[in-house]
Amino acid sequence: MDLFNILKINFRDFAIYRVKTLIFLTIGISFIFLTFLNPLLNDLFQTNVIGIITWGVLELIIIVYWYYVRTIFPKVRSKKKNIVIAITSEDDESEKRLKKDFSTRIKKQLKIYGLSDQYDIVVLHDYLSIKAKKIIDSYSDKNRDKQSIKELFDLSYRLNASFFVYGDMMKRNSSGNETYFLDIEALILHSNSNPDVSKAIMNDFNNLWKREITFLEEDELNGFRDNAENVFFTATYMIGLATFSYNSYEKALNIWNKLERFIRENKGMEKHAPRINQLKLASLVLAARFCHINGEIEKSIEYRRQHLEISPNVYNNHLNESIRCVIQKKYDLALKHIEKASEFSEGEGTWRYNKLYILLRKKENKKALEVLDEILANKYKLEIEDTLEQVMAYNYNQLIVEPEFIQAHFILGVLIFKKMNKPILAYDDLNYFVERAKEDESLILIRERAQNYLEEIDKIINVEPKQ
């Protein structure tokens, strides 16, 4: 087994896809066959026919295998996503250095920053790089057709790729010094159909990407290293943006944390820190929101806490603490945090929703109805798109965990009716609450309010109110 692996490695280093390799192999096989094997076959079978057929089959196998390795993209099946490097070079030595120094450095960065279990590097040889570049160029053309789109996504699927680095590497004699010129571009694939998001991602990419790279051959070690780090940072950053655009906020957050460490440990990268910080804050907010909607409240609180560590905010801090206290059933303390939050709200009204919920938990129903009237009388930015969605998701989840807390039906019914303006959809929750609240005298005030809303809905849909 060990011998097989050694031979396999050496064979790869031999670069089977090159034309001169094919010529060498066909001539070599012919020489070995005619010198050693053919005489044995002639003696054994007393005819030249078997020898000729055997020789032809061997040569055909070599040619078919060479053609396959040269022209067919490798099929990569792995849980990891690949960063594909498709850079052509003018000579074998440059190609070898590109594979050894450039790609190895990027792999090292992935390993150092804990991303090697998610991403890997695939380096295409020169001929496949040319094919890949043609496919990408056709896709990037403004007049691209369905076929060019299909070809690129077929290539992406086969290579399991999310990011392509492609271009040319040349070596020139400049002022008496051998100099490497790297002219490289990149393409990121993401599924976000929002044109504004796609444009923002490409703008970020254009601000980061270092398209033309030059360094002296005598300084090739540093040249490959520094530019590999630039490619690593940009590729990882772009993958993070794509991940963010997929709404995978927790995965994106992991990438921003890795890039923050990269910036701290590499000079000259400090200028990118503010942008990474902004994206991290956005990911924390959205991850907290996503977890809240899905009922992972403690996880949501932790993300909010991390956000507040980076960007302290008295209002949000008190909101977060009030949610934590509600989980611990410390309703009086939760209410104190809400009162403090209201002092710093500056028109933002999430605190009222929290206060309504806490007062209903405490069965301070008169105060709860007063807060509800304030909620219905006030509007603020992102209330419907953000706060309302989270409040409703939280109450739906609470009914699963604690179905006896029927006040959640009241909250849902009122919000669907009055905030979302969907009276028919609100009817079932309000009616369920009214029927169940008959068993609890402490809910008389809330039950009466719910009954009033039901009568309003009856009038809207032209139904005679129940006597």
FENLIN-V41617 format. One record per residue. N is the residue number from 1. RES is the residue in three letters. OMEGA is omega in whole degrees, 0 to 359 (NA if undefined). Layout:
[[N/RES/OMEGA] [N/RES/OMEGA]]
This chain:
[[1/MET/180] [2/ASP/179] [3/LEU/179] [4/PHE/179] [5/ASN/179] [6/ILE/180] [7/LEU/180] [8/LYS/179] [9/ILE/181] [10/ASN/181] [11/PHE/178] [12/ARG/178] [13/ASP/181] [14/PHE/176] [15/ALA/183] [16/ILE/188] [17/TYR/184] [18/ARG/181] [19/VAL/181] [20/LYS/176] [21/THR/178] [22/LEU/179] [23/ILE/179] [24/PHE/183] [25/LEU/181] [26/THR/179] [27/ILE/181] [28/GLY/179] [29/ILE/179] [30/SER/180] [31/PHE/180] [32/ILE/182] [33/PHE/183] [34/LEU/183] [35/THR/189] [36/PHE/188] [37/LEU/184] [38/ASN/177] [39/PRO/179] [40/LEU/179] [41/LEU/179] [42/ASN/179] [43/ASP/184] [44/LEU/186] [45/PHE/179] [46/GLN/177] [47/THR/178] [48/ASN/187] [49/VAL/181] [50/ILE/180] [51/GLY/180] [52/ILE/180] [53/ILE/180] [54/THR/178] [55/TRP/180] [56/GLY/179] [57/VAL/179] [58/LEU/180] [59/GLU/180] [60/LEU/178] [61/ILE/179] [62/ILE/183] [63/ILE/181] [64/VAL/180] [65/TYR/177] [66/TRP/181] [67/TYR/180] [68/TYR/181] [69/VAL/184] [70/ARG/192] [71/THR/184] [72/ILE/178] [73/PHE/180] [74/PRO/178] [75/LYS/184] [76/VAL/178] [77/ARG/183] [78/SER/175] [79/LYS/180] [80/LYS/169] [81/LYS/185] [82/ASN/167] [83/ILE/186] [84/VAL/176] [85/ILE/181] [86/ALA/182] [87/ILE/180] [88/THR/178] [89/SER/186] [90/GLU/182] [91/ASP/184] [92/ASP/182] [93/GLU/179] [94/SER/179] [95/GLU/180] [96/LYS/180] [97/ARG/179] [98/LEU/181] [99/LYS/186] [100/LYS/188] [101/ASP/187] [102/PHE/184] [103/SER/180] [104/THR/180] [105/ARG/179] [106/ILE/177] [107/LYS/180] [108/LYS/179] [109/GLN/178] [110/LEU/181] [111/LYS/182] [112/ILE/186] [113/TYR/170] [114/GLY/180] [115/LEU/184] [116/SER/177] [117/ASP/179] [118/GLN/185] [119/TYR/177] [120/ASP/181] [121/ILE/172] [122/VAL/180] [123/VAL/178] [124/LEU/176] [125/HIS/190] [126/ASP/185] [127/TYR/178] [128/LEU/176] [129/SER/178] [130/ILE/178] [131/LYS/180] [132/ALA/180] [133/LYS/179] [134/LYS/179] [135/ILE/181] [136/ILE/179] [137/ASP/179] [138/SER/179] [139/TYR/184] [140/SER/180] [141/ASP/180] [142/LYS/182] [143/ASN/182] [144/ARG/179] [145/ASP/182] [146/LYS/182] [147/GLN/180] [148/SER/176] [149/ILE/180] [150/LYS/181] [151/GLU/181] [152/LEU/182] [153/PHE/172] [154/ASP/178] [155/LEU/180] [156/SER/180] [157/TYR/182] [158/ARG/181] [159/LEU/183] [160/ASN/190] [161/ALA/174] [162/SER/184] [163/PHE/179] [164/PHE/170] [165/VAL/186] [166/TYR/181] [167/GLY/185] [168/ASP/172] [169/MET/182] [170/MET/176] [171/LYS/184] [172/ARG/176] [173/ASN/183] [174/SER/180] [175/SER/177] [176/GLY/179] [177/ASN/173] [178/GLU/186] [179/THR/175] [180/TYR/174] [181/PHE/177] [182/LEU/177] [183/ASP/188] [184/ILE/176] [185/GLU/182] [186/ALA/178] [187/LEU/176] [188/ILE/179] [189/LEU/176] [190/HIS/190] [191/SER/184] [192/ASN/183] [193/SER/179] [194/ASN/183] [195/PRO/178] [196/ASP/178] [197/VAL/179] [198/SER/180] [199/LYS/180] [200/ALA/179] [201/ILE/181] [202/MET/177] [203/ASN/177] [204/ASP/180] [205/PHE/182] [206/ASN/178] [207/ASN/184] [208/LEU/194] [209/TRP/178] [210/LYS/192] [211/ARG/182] [212/GLU/184] [213/ILE/180] [214/THR/173] [215/PHE/182] [216/LEU/179] [217/GLU/182] [218/GLU/178] [219/ASP/186] [220/GLU/180] [221/LEU/178] [222/ASN/181] [223/GLY/178] [224/PHE/183] [225/ARG/184] [226/ASP/183] [227/ASN/173] [228/ALA/178] [229/GLU/176] [230/ASN/178] [231/VAL/179] [232/PHE/182] [233/PHE/183] [234/THR/180] [235/ALA/181] [236/THR/179] [237/TYR/181] [238/MET/176] [239/ILE/176] [240/GLY/178] [241/LEU/179] [242/ALA/179] [243/THR/178] [244/PHE/182] [245/SER/175] [246/TYR/186] [247/ASN/175] [248/SER/190] [249/TYR/181] [250/GLU/177] [251/LYS/178] [252/ALA/180] [253/LEU/177] [254/ASN/180] [255/ILE/180] [256/TRP/178] [257/ASN/179] [258/LYS/181] [259/LEU/174] [260/GLU/178] [261/ARG/179] [262/PHE/180] [263/ILE/180] [264/ARG/187] [265/GLU/182] [266/ASN/180] [267/LYS/178] [268/GLY/182] [269/MET/187] [270/GLU/183] [271/LYS/181] [272/HIS/185] [273/ALA/181] [274/PRO/181] [275/ARG/179] [276/ILE/179] [277/ASN/178] [278/GLN/181] [279/LEU/178] [280/LYS/179] [281/LEU/179] [282/ALA/180] [283/SER/179] [284/LEU/179] [285/VAL/184] [286/LEU/176] [287/ALA/178] [288/ALA/179] [289/ARG/180] [290/PHE/180] [291/CYS/180] [292/HIS/181] [293/ILE/182] [294/ASN/174] [295/GLY/178] [296/GLU/191] [297/ILE/181] [298/GLU/176] [299/LYS/178] [300/SER/179] [301/ILE/180] [302/GLU/178] [303/TYR/178] [304/ARG/179] [305/ARG/178] [306/GLN/179] [307/HIS/182] [308/LEU/175] [309/GLU/182] [310/ILE/184] [311/SER/184] [312/PRO/181] [313/ASN/186] [314/VAL/182] [315/TYR/182] [316/ASN/179] [317/ASN/179] [318/HIS/176] [319/LEU/181] [320/ASN/180] [321/GLU/179] [322/SER/178] [323/ILE/178] [324/ARG/180] [325/CYS/178] [326/VAL/178] [327/ILE/180] [328/GLN/180] [329/LYS/175] [330/LYS/190] [331/TYR/179] [332/ASP/179] [333/LEU/178] [334/ALA/180] [335/LEU/177] [336/LYS/178] [337/HIS/179] [338/ILE/178] [339/GLU/177] [340/LYS/181] [341/ALA/182] [342/SER/180] [343/GLU/183] [344/PHE/189] [345/SER/181] [346/GLU/176] [347/GLY/178] [348/GLU/192] [349/GLY/180] [350/THR/182] [351/TRP/180] [352/ARG/178] [353/TYR/178] [354/ASN/181] [355/LYS/177] [356/LEU/181] [357/TYR/182] [358/ILE/180] [359/LEU/176] [360/LEU/175] [361/ARG/181] [362/LYS/182] [363/LYS/171] [364/GLU/195] [365/ASN/178] [366/LYS/178] [367/LYS/180] [368/ALA/180] [369/LEU/176] [370/GLU/178] [371/VAL/179] [372/LEU/179] [373/ASP/177] [374/GLU/179] [375/ILE/183] [376/LEU/182] [377/ALA/185] [378/ASN/175] [379/LYS/176] [380/TYR/185] [381/LYS/178] [382/LEU/179] [383/GLU/184] [384/ILE/186] [385/GLU/188] [386/ASP/186] [387/THR/184] [388/LEU/180] [389/GLU/180] [390/GLN/180] [391/VAL/181] [392/MET/179] [393/ALA/180] [394/TYR/181] [395/ASN/174] [396/TYR/179] [397/ASN/179] [398/GLN/179] [399/LEU/176] [400/ILE/182] [401/VAL/187] [402/GLU/184] [403/PRO/180] [404/GLU/177] [405/PHE/188] [406/ILE/177] [407/GLN/177] [408/ALA/176] [409/HIS/178] [410/PHE/179] [411/ILE/182] [412/LEU/182] [413/GLY/180] [414/VAL/183] [415/LEU/178] [416/ILE/181] [417/PHE/191] [418/LYS/182] [419/LYS/181] [420/MET/179] [421/ASN/178] [422/LYS/187] [423/PRO/183] [424/ILE/179] [425/LEU/182] [426/ALA/190] [427/TYR/186] [428/ASP/180] [429/ASP/180] [430/LEU/181] [431/ASN/178] [432/TYR/180] [433/PHE/182] [434/VAL/181] [435/GLU/182] [436/ARG/184] [437/ALA/177] [438/LYS/184] [439/GLU/185] [440/ASP/183] [441/GLU/181] [442/SER/183] [443/LEU/185] [444/ILE/182] [445/LEU/180] [446/ILE/180] [447/ARG/179] [448/GLU/179] [449/ARG/179] [450/ALA/179] [451/GLN/178] [452/ASN/179] [453/TYR/178] [454/LEU/178] [455/GLU/175] [456/GLU/181] [457/ILE/178] [458/ASP/179] [459/LYS/181] [460/ILE/183] [461/ILE/176] [462/ASN/177] [463/VAL/179] [464/GLU/179] [465/PRO/180] [466/LYS/178] [467/GLN/NA]]
